[in-house]
Amino acid sequence: MQNQPLKNELKDREEEVAEPKRITLRVARTQTPMRIDVYLAQQVENATRNKVQEAIAEHRVLVNGKTIKSNYRIKSLDSIEVTFLRPPAPELAPEDIPIDIIYEDEDLMVVNKASDMVVHPAFGNWTGTLANAILHHIGKEAGDLDCSDMRPGIVHRLDKNTSGLIIIAKNSTALHRLARQFANRQVEKKYQAIVWGVPEPATGLIKTNIGRSVRNRKVMTSYPFEGKDGKTAITEYRVQQSLCYFSLVEVTLHTGRTHQIRVHMQHLGHPILGDETYGGSSIRNLPFSKSESFVKNLLETIPRQALHAESLTFTQPTTGERLSFTAPLPEDMLTALEKIETVVRGG
């Protein structure tokens, strides 16, 4: 149970008006004209046309420094400033949600996250997250962690639809020391992915910059390495199993950019199977009969990106011991591989 002063503080915080979210966008030179409410709904995470129209009506959207109407059509190189009023986040509450704990000691836990679980609360997912489950599991054993934080003990993250290993700190000392290991690239992270086609060569290093797309701010994209756009991203890959039309690939991250593996596999021309955002969920014609129905069935088997955080190696923040953990492929990826293998064998 939380103490009364903390509960009162959280209640007061909920009743405050949250800080506005201010965003500045420059329309791409190649952007075709469209209504500004449609454009902003596409470009701004969690924005809707209703929210945008409300902001326009309240003069919280400026184009080239001037107020506009919802039917204004954006033009090449327009400068857009928009302010969204954000409701305060609800208090993070413990929830009795089953989690697969691979390892636990006084400082940390290693959890094998399910593919449909959000890591920490955010707009549209205030409950049912890994953070809610963590609070229930460790409770006051969290020591000096700030349990009013939306990310209690969470050192790094996985996308909602990515399964696999994630480290949770149980006190602030462990949290800071583990975060430093990630920042200094002292944590070894390996993933497994099912991708379209077979990368050539079978091993390689992908080096680009990664940043938000100019056309769609909700999506990340690759930019030239050592260019001015985005941040350096380095991914190492190795084909583990070649399956003609698909392959199982082991991926090692040397940096930790948003959607890095997904963006880099798309950049390589081999998007991850089931990845709706980065080109892996389209129905493709393969060179055998009834391939369309096979692909549809395959995407129904794994209706998410086929990406799994397989292994983690790091240093225990108190003892200095080097720890290493692995998590086997989840059932949906195993089933998808079996179906692919059956087709490859001509079954």
Secondary structure by P-SEA (a helix, b strand, c coil): cccaaaaaaaaaaaaccccbbbbbbbcccccccccaaaaaaaccccccaaaaaaaaaaccccccccccccccccccbbbbbbbbbccccccccccccccccccccccbbbbbcccccccccccccccccaaaaaaaacccccccccccccccccccccccccbbbbbbbccaaaaaaaaaaaaaccbbbbbbbbcccccccccbbbbbbbccccccccbbbbcccccccccbbbbbbbbccccccbbbbbbbbcccccaaaaaaaaaacccccccccccccccccccccaaaaaaaaaaaacccccccccccccccccccbbbbbbbcccaaaaaaaaaaaaaaacc
